[in-house]
């Protein structure tokens, strides 16, 4: 009887984890992606070499915002929601993508998966991030939760360090 209860509990937890994986919904401490038709507001963000306009955005916890991202620069740029630690980690991944040839200064290049040592699994498909090529427009829709230290940033090598980062202020 003593062994049966932990095994039953472990089985239930395992089943719940498979349901969460099958759902495919990604959530973060600061929110989650949402369909564009659920947005209560649209914010246009212009990307230039190396800046965003506006440089800060005010949102409310629970608000769903559709970001229209317009790249008016000559370089590939990213709009990535996260805190400084998340951006630092993502910058390492972006550096690997650039070194492999997946990313060029102006767009997506050819990728040599064998050079990455990960069996071809590297993709830029995080739900809190979008790449925008020069002259192109993209969208990202997000429902915000209460958060502090939230930023939007371009994590292509050197861009964040050059100042391509903005603040997201989330209020109640």
Beta strands, then each sheet from edge to edge (+ up, - down):
strand 1: 27-28
strand 2: 31-33
strand 3: 41-48
strand 4: 51-53
strand 5: 56-60
strand 6: 64-71
strand 7: 77-82
strand 8: 129-132
strand 9: 137-144
strand 10: 150-153
strand 11: 165-171
sheet 1: 1+ 2- 9+ 6- 3- 4+
sheet 2: 5+ 11+ 10- 7+ 8-
end
